[in-house]
Amino acid sequence: MSYSQYERGKYIRLNMIHNLLLDGGAGKINAEQFGITWDLIDEMETAGTTHSRKLAENEYYKKAVSRWVEAKQAQRQRFTESKSI
């Protein structure tokens, strides 16, 4: 596994945990939903991918993956702009 795959998995996992803790602390989700999502995080592979349908359909996982895509696009944009100078 390459470092970028590890980096992707770490980003997605931490983003899910961060958002889950924020929503749990704010009372947006109940304890049962929190526990279910927390347990689903264990089904994620190191690269941030999954074979679990439940995890793939989880809103926190979807948000984390879309944020990863946005972060990589922003990184590519910054790289492109720095090369054009």
C-alpha positions in Angstrom: 0.0 0.0 0.0 1.3 3.4 -0.9 1.6 6.3 1.5 -1.2 8.2 -0.3 -3.6 5.4 0.3 -2.7 5.3 4.0 -3.1 9.1 4.1 -6.5 8.8 2.5 -7.7 6.2 5.0 -6.3 8.3 7.9 -8.1 11.4 6.7 -11.4 9.7 6.2 -11.3 7.9 9.6 -10.4 11.0 11.5 -13.0 13.1 9.6 -15.7 10.6 10.5 -14.6 10.5 14.2 -14.5 14.3 14.3 -17.9 14.8 12.8 -19.4 12.0 14.9 -18.1 13.5 18.1 -19.3 16.9 17.2 -22.8 15.7 16.4 -22.9 13.4 19.5 -21.9 16.3 21.8 -24.4 18.7 20.2 -27.2 16.2 20.7 -27.9 15.9 16.9 -27.7 12.1 17.1 -28.7 9.7 19.9 -26.4 7.2 21.6 -27.6 4.3 19.6 -26.8 6.0 16.3 -23.5 7.1 17.7 -22.6 3.5 18.7 -23.7 2.0 15.4 -21.6 4.5 13.4 -18.6 4.1 15.8 -18.7 0.3 15.3 -18.9 0.7 11.5 -15.6 2.6 11.5 -13.9 -0.6 12.4 -15.0 -2.1 9.1 -13.0 0.4 7.1 -9.8 -0.8 5.6 -6.5 1.1 6.0 -6.8 2.8 2.7 -10.3 4.2 3.6 -12.2 1.8 1.5 -14.8 -0.7 2.6 -16.7 -3.8 1.6 -19.4 -3.1 4.1 -22.6 -2.0 2.5 -23.7 -0.4 5.8 -20.6 1.7 6.0 -20.8 2.7 2.4 -24.3 4.0 2.9 -23.5 5.8 6.2 -23.8 9.6 5.9 -20.6 10.2 7.9 -18.6 8.0 5.6 -20.1 9.7 2.5 -19.3 13.1 4.0 -15.7 12.1 4.8 -15.1 10.7 1.4 -16.5 13.8 -0.3 -14.3 16.0 1.9 -11.3 14.0 0.9 -12.1 14.5 -2.7 -12.5 18.3 -2.1 -9.2 18.5 -0.2 -7.3 16.7 -3.0 -8.8 19.0 -5.6 -7.8 22.0 -3.6 -4.3 20.6 -3.3 -4.1 20.0 -7.0 -5.4 23.6 -7.7 -2.7 25.1 -5.4 0.0 23.0 -7.1 -1.2 24.1 -10.6 -1.3 27.7 -9.5 2.2 27.6 -8.0 3.6 26.0 -11.3 2.0 28.7 -13.4 3.9 31.5 -11.6 
